Amino acid sequence: MKLWTVVGKTLREQIRSPWELLLVLSLAPGMVLLYWSFFGGGSTTYAVLALNQDAGQEPARQAVQALQAMTYADGQPMLAVRPVEDRATAEALLRDREAQALVILPAGFSAALEDARRQARPAPVPLTLVGDLSNPYYAVAAILSSMAVEQYASAYTGRSPLIAWSEAPLGGSAARTEFELYVPGLLVIGVTLLVFSVAMAVAREVESGTVRRLQLTRMRPVDFLGGISLTYLLVALVTVGLTLLTAQALGFRSLGSLWLAGLITVLTGMGVIGVGLVTACFARTVSAAAIYANFPLVMLMFFSGAVFPVSAVPLFTLGGRSLGLFDLLPTRHAVTALNKVLSLGAGPAEVRFELLALALLSGLYFAAGVGLFHHRHMTAER
């Protein structure tokens, strides 16, 4: 009987702390969702761009169809092929990681295949692959694309091998070491950990009664939370500086401006701090804030692409750019922007969209934190 008394007491205490129970119960289902986002719920379909410079010729058109015809055993396409009109547009999509590879069929591709059918020793048919070699998906997309075109060319001409592939890496991605590929994501992870510190700092002031005393001074929530935010923004700057110095000491080389990378991480830090403020609004104790912060931490870290490449969950298109569910995370834009700057040598104009998105999301999360804090703590304490 005493055993069941303890069981009942423990269950009642757990029910009074539902967030702890929710964290335990949601961890495994959350990991399932996480892995689904990595692998798209099945075999990965790779986005490939096709630039057909031999347009109007049947063999070239059929080569593009061969790319589209690549499927897994269950019928799921291996390649999601998107025709493009020019190389500049295609390379912009590759930098934004909206595609993994570009296949260029040059002018004269069809004529070269016809010659190969008639000649005893035909000249190789030239084709070009373009991609960001720092993108983990590029290698597989390139191999599948080359296989599709090779198989089509062999079937059309009766000869193999026939295609002479050349590779054109984006920016300086070909010169990156494996270690250097991980540094942008590590910078984002370092800033993301601030969500714990910010949530716990605000909760500490609530738990200690400081917020009640601040009401007597007529301090506004925006001043109180702004002061905390500026403090942790300085912490973010120091974190980023130490991380970059450590990486450089170990051989990391940035191909773009470190000042621009610093601006990106500062804006990211502002967004993470805003998320931390929102999280703190639901906690009245430091221990509760530490538990609650795990939820946004998982989202900010694992669904941003900082740790593993994450498949997009597109929602709508705005200004020709596809926006997805995870674009609500500031760290998602930070990973893209830092890869462009540090690995591809991009300038401010090439990361303009990411900078604007980070600034907008930072403002929205800070405003949400101020509003929630006023409602849940300042108003409630009067």
VMD Tcl script that draws the C-alpha trace (Angstrom):
set ca {
  {0.00 0.00 0.00}
  {2.86 2.38 0.83}
  {4.29 1.70 -2.64}
  {1.13 2.95 -4.36}
  {0.98 5.95 -2.06}
  {4.43 6.99 -3.27}
  {3.39 6.33 -6.90}
  {0.35 8.58 -6.50}
  {2.40 11.33 -4.82}
  {5.07 11.21 -7.54}
  {2.48 11.34 -10.32}
  {0.78 14.37 -8.76}
  {4.11 16.18 -8.46}
  {4.96 15.35 -12.06}
  {1.60 16.65 -13.26}
  {2.34 19.91 -11.45}
  {5.53 20.15 -13.55}
  {4.16 19.31 -17.01}
  {7.05 20.81 -18.97}
  {9.52 18.34 -17.53}
  {7.23 15.47 -18.49}
  {6.65 16.98 -21.92}
  {10.41 17.21 -22.53}
  {10.89 13.52 -21.72}
  {7.87 12.39 -23.75}
  {8.63 14.55 -26.78}
  {12.35 13.79 -27.10}
  {12.09 10.53 -29.05}
  {9.19 11.71 -31.32}
  {11.15 14.92 -31.86}
  {14.20 12.95 -33.00}
  {11.98 11.04 -35.44}
  {10.79 14.36 -36.86}
  {14.38 15.57 -36.97}
  {15.57 12.58 -38.98}
  {12.55 12.87 -41.27}
  {13.64 16.45 -42.02}
  {17.17 15.19 -42.79}
  {16.05 12.50 -45.20}
  {12.69 13.79 -46.40}
  {10.70 10.88 -44.99}
  {12.27 8.48 -47.48}
  {15.10 8.40 -50.00}
  {16.54 11.84 -50.70}
  {15.54 13.62 -53.90}
  {18.33 15.94 -55.05}
  {17.55 19.26 -56.71}
  {19.44 19.58 -59.99}
  {19.42 22.50 -62.42}
  {19.64 21.84 -66.17}
  {20.99 24.52 -68.52}
  {20.31 23.31 -72.06}
  {22.42 25.46 -74.39}
  {21.50 23.13 -77.27}
  {17.80 23.91 -77.03}
  {15.60 22.83 -79.91}
  {17.59 19.66 -80.59}
  {15.90 16.38 -79.76}
  {18.91 14.53 -78.29}
  {19.57 17.40 -75.85}
  {15.92 17.44 -74.80}
  {16.00 13.69 -74.25}
  {19.15 14.02 -72.13}
  {17.26 16.34 -69.78}
  {14.41 13.84 -69.70}
  {16.94 11.15 -68.75}
  {17.82 13.21 -65.67}
  {14.14 13.41 -64.76}
  {13.68 9.66 -65.29}
  {16.13 8.61 -62.55}
  {14.06 6.90 -59.84}
  {14.48 4.68 -56.80}
  {13.00 1.17 -56.69}
  {9.81 2.54 -55.12}
  {9.33 5.02 -57.98}
  {10.44 8.08 -56.02}
  {12.53 10.42 -58.21}
  {16.23 10.64 -57.46}
  {16.55 14.05 -59.09}
  {14.18 17.01 -59.04}
  {15.22 18.67 -62.31}
  {14.60 22.38 -62.83}
  {15.41 23.95 -66.22}
  {17.18 27.33 -66.07}
  {17.78 29.95 -68.74}
  {21.23 31.22 -67.79}
  {24.22 30.28 -65.68}
  {24.11 33.36 -63.43}
  {20.60 32.51 -62.24}
  {21.63 28.90 -61.68}
  {24.71 29.83 -59.63}
  {22.62 32.14 -57.43}
  {20.31 29.19 -56.66}
  {23.32 27.00 -55.88}
  {24.68 29.60 -53.45}
  {21.30 29.76 -51.71}
  {21.35 25.93 -51.60}
  {18.00 25.74 -53.34}
  {19.69 23.24 -55.66}
  {22.66 20.92 -55.30}
  {24.16 20.82 -58.82}
  {23.95 22.38 -62.27}
  {24.29 20.31 -65.45}
  {25.26 22.31 -68.55}
  {24.53 20.76 -71.96}
  {26.64 22.88 -74.36}
  {25.69 24.03 -77.82}
  {26.54 21.26 -80.27}
  {25.75 18.50 -77.75}
  {23.23 16.87 -80.12}
  {25.55 17.16 -83.12}
  {28.36 15.52 -81.10}
  {26.08 12.58 -80.29}
  {25.16 12.20 -83.97}
  {28.85 12.21 -84.93}
  {29.49 9.57 -82.28}
  {26.91 7.29 -83.87}
  {28.62 7.45 -87.27}
  {32.34 7.64 -86.51}
  {34.54 4.73 -85.51}
  {36.51 6.87 -83.04}
  {34.26 9.71 -81.96}
  {35.48 12.65 -79.94}
  {34.19 12.80 -76.36}
  {31.05 14.86 -75.84}
  {31.86 17.71 -73.38}
  {29.53 18.47 -70.46}
  {29.98 20.62 -67.35}
  {28.93 20.12 -63.74}
  {28.76 23.17 -61.47}
  {28.26 23.07 -57.71}
  {29.27 24.15 -54.25}
  {31.74 21.48 -53.18}
  {31.14 22.42 -49.53}
  {27.49 21.35 -49.87}
  {27.20 17.77 -48.51}
  {24.54 16.94 -51.10}
  {26.58 18.04 -54.11}
  {28.68 14.89 -54.55}
  {25.67 12.55 -54.71}
  {23.71 14.88 -57.00}
  {26.71 15.15 -59.34}
  {27.21 11.38 -59.49}
  {23.54 10.68 -60.20}
  {23.41 13.39 -62.87}
  {26.50 12.08 -64.64}
  {25.15 8.52 -64.52}
  {21.86 9.59 -66.11}
  {23.48 11.45 -69.01}
  {26.13 8.74 -69.52}
  {23.47 6.04 -69.74}
  {21.41 8.07 -72.20}
  {24.42 8.88 -74.40}
  {25.51 5.22 -74.45}
  {22.02 4.05 -75.38}
  {21.71 6.71 -78.11}
  {25.09 6.09 -79.74}
  {25.81 2.47 -78.81}
  {29.20 3.52 -77.45}
  {30.65 3.84 -73.94}
  {32.28 5.71 -72.31}
  {31.52 8.85 -74.29}
  {30.96 11.90 -72.07}
  {33.91 14.08 -71.04}
  {32.82 15.77 -67.80}
  {34.42 18.91 -66.42}
  {33.70 20.31 -62.97}
  {33.37 24.01 -62.14}
  {33.33 24.58 -58.36}
  {31.47 27.62 -57.04}
  {33.75 30.25 -55.53}
  {36.63 28.70 -53.63}
  {34.67 25.68 -52.46}
  {37.13 23.28 -54.10}
  {39.96 24.50 -51.87}
  {38.18 23.91 -48.54}
  {39.37 21.26 -46.12}
  {36.85 19.04 -44.36}
  {37.48 20.93 -41.11}
  {36.80 24.29 -42.76}
  {33.41 23.08 -43.98}
  {32.18 22.73 -40.40}
  {33.29 26.11 -39.06}
  {30.23 28.16 -40.22}
  {27.90 25.71 -38.46}
  {30.05 25.78 -35.31}
  {29.80 29.58 -35.21}
  {26.02 29.32 -35.34}
  {25.97 26.64 -32.63}
  {28.10 28.83 -30.35}
  {25.64 31.70 -30.64}
  {22.61 29.41 -30.31}
  {23.66 28.28 -26.83}
  {22.85 31.81 -25.62}
  {19.18 30.84 -25.54}
  {19.89 29.09 -22.21}
  {21.75 32.02 -20.66}
  {19.15 34.61 -21.67}
  {16.14 32.55 -20.53}
  {17.77 31.79 -17.18}
  {18.90 35.40 -16.64}
  {15.37 36.75 -17.07}
  {13.86 33.95 -14.96}
  {16.40 34.69 -12.20}
  {15.12 38.26 -11.96}
  {11.53 37.03 -11.79}
  {12.30 34.37 -9.18}
  {14.28 36.74 -6.95}
  {11.53 39.35 -6.95}
  {13.56 41.94 -8.84}
  {10.78 42.43 -11.36}
  {8.33 43.34 -8.58}
  {10.77 45.95 -7.23}
  {11.41 47.30 -10.74}
  {7.73 48.10 -11.06}
  {8.15 50.72 -8.34}
  {10.72 52.49 -10.52}
  {8.30 52.49 -13.46}
  {10.92 50.81 -15.62}
  {9.44 49.65 -18.90}
  {9.78 46.01 -20.05}
  {11.60 47.20 -23.19}
  {14.29 48.88 -21.03}
  {14.66 45.90 -18.71}
  {14.82 43.28 -21.47}
  {16.86 45.58 -23.71}
  {19.54 45.85 -21.04}
  {19.72 42.09 -20.65}
  {19.81 41.67 -24.44}
  {22.70 44.10 -24.89}
  {24.67 42.29 -22.20}
  {24.31 38.94 -23.92}
  {24.94 40.50 -27.32}
  {28.38 41.41 -26.00}
  {28.75 37.80 -24.84}
  {27.83 36.69 -28.37}
  {30.51 38.96 -29.85}
  {33.17 37.53 -27.55}
  {32.00 33.98 -28.29}
  {32.22 34.53 -32.03}
  {35.62 36.21 -31.75}
  {37.09 33.38 -29.68}
  {35.60 30.76 -32.00}
  {37.07 32.40 -35.10}
  {40.47 32.85 -33.47}
  {40.53 29.21 -32.41}
  {39.47 28.06 -35.89}
  {42.13 30.23 -37.56}
  {44.80 28.91 -35.21}
  {43.84 25.40 -36.34}
  {44.08 26.23 -40.05}
  {40.73 27.80 -40.96}
  {40.82 30.35 -43.79}
  {37.93 32.63 -44.62}
  {37.38 33.36 -48.32}
  {35.17 36.34 -47.50}
  {35.12 39.31 -45.16}
  {35.35 38.44 -41.46}
  {33.61 41.73 -40.70}
  {30.63 40.63 -42.77}
  {30.66 37.24 -41.06}
  {30.74 39.08 -37.72}
  {27.71 41.16 -38.71}
  {25.83 37.99 -39.63}
  {26.60 36.38 -36.29}
  {25.63 39.54 -34.38}
  {22.24 39.60 -36.10}
  {21.92 35.88 -35.40}
  {22.73 36.52 -31.75}
  {19.99 39.14 -31.61}
  {17.50 36.62 -33.01}
  {18.58 33.91 -30.54}
  {18.36 36.39 -27.66}
  {14.82 37.26 -28.76}
  {13.89 33.58 -28.70}
  {15.43 33.34 -25.22}
  {13.28 36.26 -24.04}
  {10.13 34.60 -25.35}
  {11.11 31.36 -23.61}
  {11.72 33.14 -20.31}
  {8.21 34.58 -20.32}
  {6.80 31.13 -19.59}
  {9.10 30.45 -16.62}
  {9.01 31.80 -13.07}
  {12.10 29.94 -11.85}
  {15.61 29.42 -13.17}
  {15.20 25.64 -13.18}
  {12.01 25.92 -15.24}
  {13.74 28.23 -17.73}
  {16.58 25.72 -18.11}
  {14.05 23.03 -18.99}
  {11.96 25.18 -21.34}
  {15.03 26.41 -23.23}
  {15.69 22.88 -24.51}
  {12.74 23.15 -26.90}
  {13.91 26.20 -28.88}
  {17.52 25.02 -28.63}
  {16.72 21.83 -30.55}
  {14.85 23.79 -33.19}
  {17.50 26.49 -33.59}
  {20.41 24.07 -33.68}
  {19.21 20.97 -35.51}
  {16.58 22.36 -37.88}
  {18.82 25.15 -39.18}
  {21.31 22.98 -41.03}
  {24.12 23.90 -38.63}
  {24.68 20.26 -37.62}
  {23.23 18.25 -40.54}
  {21.77 19.36 -43.88}
  {18.01 19.67 -43.48}
  {15.49 19.25 -46.28}
  {13.40 22.32 -46.95}
  {9.69 22.30 -46.14}
  {8.50 24.90 -48.70}
  {5.46 26.97 -47.83}
  {5.27 29.67 -50.50}
  {7.33 31.69 -52.98}
  {8.09 35.37 -52.46}
  {9.91 37.42 -55.08}
  {11.04 34.28 -56.87}
  {12.53 32.83 -53.66}
  {11.11 29.72 -52.03}
  {10.41 30.18 -48.31}
  {9.95 27.21 -46.00}
  {8.85 26.36 -42.50}
  {12.37 26.45 -41.06}
  {12.98 29.94 -42.47}
  {11.24 31.19 -39.31}
  {14.47 30.26 -37.50}
  {17.16 32.98 -37.57}
  {19.86 30.31 -37.45}
  {18.60 28.88 -40.76}
  {19.50 32.11 -42.56}
  {22.75 32.41 -40.60}
  {24.00 29.02 -41.83}
  {23.29 29.94 -45.45}
  {24.86 33.38 -45.15}
  {28.00 32.21 -43.33}
  {28.57 29.43 -45.87}
  {28.33 32.00 -48.66}
  {30.76 34.40 -47.01}
  {33.31 32.06 -45.40}
  {33.32 29.25 -47.99}
  {32.36 31.01 -51.24}
  {33.75 34.50 -50.67}
  {30.38 36.24 -51.09}
  {30.01 39.98 -50.49}
  {27.23 42.00 -48.85}
  {25.08 42.11 -51.99}
  {25.01 38.30 -52.20}
  {23.78 37.89 -48.61}
  {21.39 40.85 -48.66}
  {18.31 38.63 -48.32}
  {19.75 36.73 -45.34}
  {20.76 39.98 -43.59}
  {17.27 41.41 -44.04}
  {15.67 38.16 -42.83}
  {17.89 38.07 -39.74}
  {17.13 41.71 -38.90}
  {13.39 41.18 -39.36}
  {13.26 37.98 -37.29}
  {15.38 39.53 -34.54}
  {12.98 42.46 -34.28}
  {9.93 40.20 -34.28}
  {11.24 37.88 -31.56}
  {12.37 40.78 -29.37}
  {8.99 42.49 -29.74}
  {7.24 39.21 -28.91}
  {9.44 38.80 -25.83}
  {8.67 42.32 -24.60}
  {4.93 41.87 -25.14}
  {4.77 38.49 -23.45}
  {6.93 39.64 -20.53}
  {4.67 42.63 -19.92}
  {1.58 40.45 -20.04}
  {2.79 37.52 -17.95}
  {5.01 39.24 -15.38}
  {4.58 43.02 -15.20}
  {0.78 43.06 -15.50}
  {0.31 39.90 -13.45}
  {2.37 41.29 -10.56}
  {0.33 44.48 -10.13}
}
mol new
graphics top color blue
foreach p $ca { graphics top sphere $p radius 0.5 }
foreach p [lrange $ca 0 end-1] q [lrange $ca 1 end] { graphics top cylinder $p $q radius 0.2 }
display resetview
